[in-house]
């Protein structure tokens, strides 16, 4: 190693490496600012325009970062003689290769995710046990905010091993479901109509989309699912809470009894 350093001491120019580091640092700062500030700006826009802007952000971010990497490589190749460059890469290549292997895997997965549009900023996604809205998408990973306001960082490489459920897939429309479990003895038609009334009269409901009540008979009773679209997908949990509270009150007026919780849990 000392012989290698001695051979480079007379003709090795450190400044191209410094410029590359500065370039990558500036790129990282600009990307971070864009990922933080653009969603805040988009929140002030109409829903459909916000959705389109946030959908374009991941592709633009990854394209910008790939461009920075290519420019850095061009500076590196153009600044050193072939022999010096081969010696430099050879000296550091093995360690860097092991260190960057997970990073490269994540970057490739990120490019695939953006190309296939597996998730976009503003989408509601579920990866494993984590569910929330996509806050930002970086070169190696993306971040979601869970219903408990917890930020979770998920590597793009999870794309290779996990199913990724996307509730709205870039659309401003976001289906929400409220569940109800009733004991067997009740008028199903009356209950279904009552739950539909609850859905259509909610202040969160987007009336341009259908409100649907579906049911399935179980050994312990009947499972009702009230499906509707909120005007803004960010109101998902407030919407579910509103449907649940008002739905329980409406069912109590009908005298419908809830199903046995222990039996329903076993199903």
C-alpha positions in Angstrom: 0.0 0.0 0.0 2.9 2.4 0.8 4.4 1.7 -2.6 1.1 2.6 -4.2 0.9 5.9 -2.2 4.5 6.7 -3.2 3.8 6.1 -6.8 0.8 8.5 -6.7 2.4 11.2 -4.5 4.1 13.0 -7.4 1.2 13.2 -9.9 -2.0 12.5 -8.0 -4.4 15.4 -8.1 -6.9 15.4 -5.2 -9.1 18.2 -6.4 -11.3 16.2 -8.8 -12.3 14.0 -5.9 -13.0 17.1 -3.8 -15.2 18.5 -6.6 -17.0 15.2 -6.9 -17.7 15.1 -3.2 -19.0 18.7 -3.3 -21.2 17.9 -6.3 -22.7 14.9 -4.6 -23.2 16.9 -1.4 -25.0 19.7 -3.2 -27.1 17.1 -5.1 -28.1 15.5 -1.8 -29.1 18.8 -0.3 -31.2 19.8 -3.3 -32.9 16.4 -3.4 -33.7 16.6 0.4 -35.1 20.1 0.1 -37.2 19.1 -2.9 -38.6 16.1 -1.1 -39.5 18.2 2.0 -40.7 21.4 0.4 -42.6 20.2 -2.7 -45.1 18.1 -0.8 -45.8 21.1 1.4 -46.4 23.2 -1.6 -48.5 20.5 -3.2 -50.8 20.4 -0.2 -52.0 23.9 -1.2 -53.1 22.7 -4.6 -56.3 21.0 -5.8 -56.4 17.3 -5.1 -55.8 16.1 -8.7 -53.0 18.6 -9.4 -51.3 17.6 -6.1 -51.6 14.0 -7.1 -49.9 14.5 -10.5 -47.1 16.7 -9.0 -46.3 14.1 -6.3 -46.4 11.3 -8.8 -43.8 12.9 -10.9 -41.5 13.7 -8.0 -39.9 10.2 -7.5 -38.9 9.8 -11.1 -37.4 13.3 -11.2 -35.5 12.7 -8.0 -34.0 9.4 -9.1 -33.2 10.8 -12.6 -31.4 13.7 -11.0 -29.4 11.5 -8.7 -28.4 9.1 -11.6 -27.3 12.2 -13.6 -25.1 13.3 -10.7 -23.5 9.9 -10.6 -22.8 9.9 -14.3 -21.3 13.4 -14.1 -19.1 12.3 -11.2 -17.9 9.3 -13.2 -17.1 11.5 -16.2 -15.1 13.9 -13.9 -13.2 10.9 -12.5 -12.4 9.4 -15.9 -11.4 12.7 -17.4 -9.2 13.8 -14.6 -6.8 10.9 -14.2 -4.6 8.9 -16.5 -5.7 5.3 -17.1 -2.9 3.8 -15.0 -3.5 6.0 -12.0 -7.3 5.5 -12.3 -6.9 1.7 -12.4 -4.5 1.8 -9.4 -6.9 4.0 -7.5 -10.0 1.9 -8.3 -8.1 -1.3 -7.6 -6.9 -0.2 -4.2 -10.3 0.8 -3.0 -12.5 -1.4 -5.2 -12.9 -4.4 -3.0 -13.9 -2.6 0.1 -16.1 -0.2 -1.8 -17.7 -3.0 -3.6 -18.8 -4.8 -0.4 -20.0 -1.5 1.1 -21.9 -0.4 -1.9 -23.5 -3.8 -2.8 -26.7 -3.1 -0.6 -26.8 0.5 -1.9 -26.6 -0.6 -5.6 -29.3 -3.2 -4.9 -31.5 -0.6 -3.4 -30.9 1.9 -6.2 -31.7 -0.7 -8.9 -34.9 -1.7 -7.0 -35.8 2.0 -6.7 -35.5 2.5 -10.5 -37.7 -0.5 -11.0 -40.2 0.7 -8.5 -40.4 4.1 -10.2 -40.6 2.6 -13.7 -43.3 0.2 -12.7 -45.0 2.9 -10.5 -45.2 0.5 -7.6 -45.6 3.5 -5.3 -45.6 7.3 -5.6 -45.4 10.2 -3.1 -48.9 10.5 -1.6 -49.9 6.8 -2.1 -51.2 4.7 0.8 -49.1 1.5 0.8 -48.7 -1.5 3.0 -45.4 -3.3 3.1 -45.3 -6.2 5.5 -46.7 -4.9 8.8 -46.2 -1.3 7.9 -49.0 0.8 6.5 -49.1 4.5 5.8 -48.8 7.3 3.2 -45.6 7.7 1.2 -43.9 10.9 2.4 -40.8 10.8 0.2 -38.9 8.5 -2.2 -35.1 8.6 -2.3 -32.5 6.8 -4.2 -32.1 3.9 -1.8 -35.4 3.9 0.2 -38.7 5.6 0.7 -40.4 6.9 3.8 -44.0 6.4 4.9 -46.0 8.1 7.7 -48.2 5.6 9.7 -51.6 6.3 11.2 -49.7 6.8 14.5 -47.6 9.6 12.9 -44.5 7.4 13.0 -42.0 7.8 10.1 -40.8 4.4 8.7 -38.0 4.1 6.3 -38.3 1.2 3.9 -35.5 0.1 1.5 -36.5 -0.2 -2.1 -35.0 -3.7 -2.0 -38.1 -4.9 -0.2 -39.7 -4.9 -3.6 -37.8 -8.1 -4.4 -39.1 -10.0 -1.3 -42.5 -8.5 -0.2 -45.8 -7.8 -1.7 -46.6 -4.1 -1.8 -50.3 -3.2 -1.5 -51.1 0.2 -2.9 -54.5 1.6 -2.0 -54.8 4.4 -4.6 -51.8 3.9 -7.0 -51.3 7.6 -7.8 -55.0 8.4 -8.0 -56.6 11.0 -5.8 -59.4 8.6 -5.1 -58.9 6.4 -2.1 -61.3 3.7 -1.1 -62.1 3.4 2.6 -63.8 0.4 4.4 -65.6 0.4 7.7 -66.5 -3.0 9.2 -69.5 -4.1 11.2 -70.2 -7.5 12.8 -73.8 -8.4 13.7 -75.5 -11.3 15.4 -77.6 -13.6 13.1 -81.1 -12.4 14.0 -81.7 -9.1 12.2 -83.2 -7.7 9.0 -80.3 -7.7 6.5 -82.0 -5.5 4.0 -82.8 -2.9 6.6 -79.3 -2.9 8.0 -77.8 -2.6 4.6 -79.9 0.4 3.7 -79.2 2.0 7.0 -75.4 1.7 6.6 -75.7 3.0 3.0 -77.5 6.1 4.4 -74.6 6.5 6.9 -72.0 6.4 4.1 -73.9 8.8 1.8 -74.4 11.4 4.5 -70.9 11.6 5.9 -69.3 15.0 5.6 -66.1 13.2 4.3 -67.8 11.3 1.5 -67.0 12.0 -2.1 -70.4 11.9 -3.7 -69.1 11.5 -7.2 -68.0 8.0 -6.3 -70.3 5.1 -5.3 -71.1 4.2 -1.7 -71.5 0.4 -1.4 -72.4 -2.0 1.4 -71.5 -5.7 1.0 -72.1 -8.5 3.4 -71.1 -12.0 4.0 -72.7 -14.6 6.2 -70.5 -16.3 8.8 -71.2 -19.0 11.4 -71.2 -16.4 14.1 -73.4 -13.8 12.3 -73.0 -11.3 9.4 -70.0 -9.3 8.4 -70.9 -5.9 6.8 -68.4 -3.8 4.9 -69.3 -0.1 4.2 -67.2 1.1 1.3 -66.9 4.7 0.3 -64.4 7.3 -1.0 -63.3 10.3 1.0 -63.0 13.7 -0.7 -59.3 13.7 0.4 -57.4 10.5 1.0 -55.5 12.1 3.9 -58.8 11.9 5.9 -58.9 8.1 5.8 -58.9 7.5 9.5 -61.1 10.4 10.4 -63.5 9.0 7.7 -63.4 5.5 9.1 -64.0 6.8 12.6 -67.0 8.9 11.4 -68.5 5.9 9.6 -68.0 3.7 12.6 -69.4 6.0 15.2 -72.5 6.9 13.1 -72.9 3.4 11.9 -73.0 1.9 15.4 -75.5 4.6 16.5 -77.7 3.8 13.4 -77.6 0.0 14.1 -78.4 0.6 17.8 -81.6 2.4 16.7 -82.6 -0.7 14.7 -82.0 -2.9 17.7 -79.4 -5.0 15.9 -77.1 -6.9 18.3 -73.3 -7.1 17.7 -71.8 -10.4 17.1 -70.0 -12.4 19.8 -66.5 -10.8 19.7 -64.7 -14.0 20.7 -66.4 -16.1 18.1 -65.8 -13.5 15.4 -62.1 -13.2 16.4 -61.7 -17.0 15.8 -62.9 -16.6 12.3 
